[in-house]
Amino acid sequence: STSVFEKVPAAPADAIFALTAAYKADTHPNKVDLGIGAYRTNEGKPWVLPVVKKADRAMVNDDNLDHEYLPILGLMPFRMAAAKLILGANSNAIADGRVGAVQCISGTGAVFTGAQFLARHYPVKGAECYISKPTWANHRAIFEGVGIPVREYPYWDPVTKGLDLKGLLGTMQTAPAGSIFLLHPCAHNPTGVDPTPEQWKQIADVMVAKGHFTFFDCAYQGFASGNLARDAFSVRHFAERGIELFVAQSFSKNFGLYSERAGNLTIVARTPQIKDQIESQIAKSQRAVISNPPAYGSRIVNLVLNDPQLNREWEENLSTMANRIIDMRKALFDELTKLGTPGKWDHIVNQIGMFSFTGLTTAQVKVMKDKYHIYLTDNGRISMAGINTNNVKYVAQAIDDVVRHQ
Ligand code: PLP
């Protein structure tokens, strides 16, 4: 008998998850995983943050917790704490009562939730969403998935291996007024290149002048510099200037809660009433997609953010992660310098956050994998968290070899 689904074409596997699977299947003793953006210890192991363990134990012993549904928009104190974390405790927008927040299925769900709202309610006819070139691959997939056409703005300058500010601002100037711009507030994925505070001010000037809509995707607050406020500079600057905006927040990386899907969409609106209108529409859509968000991850984040002592411990845990990554940037740079690897490599120490955009070509990446069992994405991005004191020499030697011979 025939199936009604016979004609369904097979879709390609997701590139980054396929890379992880290939790494896991590799039996070579020296294999190295520089693919997915997940923190690893110096022993190459996942890290459950000590503060998360503490919160976990407190929850197990709390007889008042149950498994009832959360409200459609999520756990109220978590939503408020998330908004405060990104906008700052002294945010005028929060004091004015014009900040909304929606608990979502982690950062991905928050981007989707904001995008779906824009697809239904953004009033500028035919508005397109501009994403950085390059960016996290899911940005295009999510916006196209909700029916918003996607364009790119220049971001990475391959010559300087830094920010193409001129190209970025130029595209912002020429884009039709009222376009949507998706911006990474810190620790840009995949390049590790962020605008400076001065450059953010210039970006905000053009966003205001052109009446573009700002959609921040913040997956790495605290992970870039190790400092939560510093990493939130861009968002806070925009909000202080009275710009209406969305911020998708992920707690996957900065809490190490990858599988628990703890995220939030923070909404800064012109007035409290407009905030209510937006939240009510998102509640209506969220009901039809997930009904209500999962409790576990948001309870952990909530406990930590709303307890001053746990909050301090979290900041220490964050510094531990950020500093180990900064140390590994230096170590890799030093090894390449010792080897005299052709080319300039200071971008490895200048870039910030989880990733480094090495400049390795797709052909070189293939040799890294086939000859050295070192796994990284085809665009030459490496997850710095995969590097440790045991494998940094090996990784540097492999890079040296492919740069000289490919
Ligand atoms: N946005 C960016 C730029 C990311 O790099 C990631 C994760 O890699 C996410 C969003 C979403 O992550 P998650 O849905 O796991 O919180």
Residues whose N, C-alpha, C, O or C-beta is under 5 A from the ligand:
A	BS01	PLP	G37 I105 S106 G107 T108 G109 W136 N189 D217 A219 S250 S252 Y258
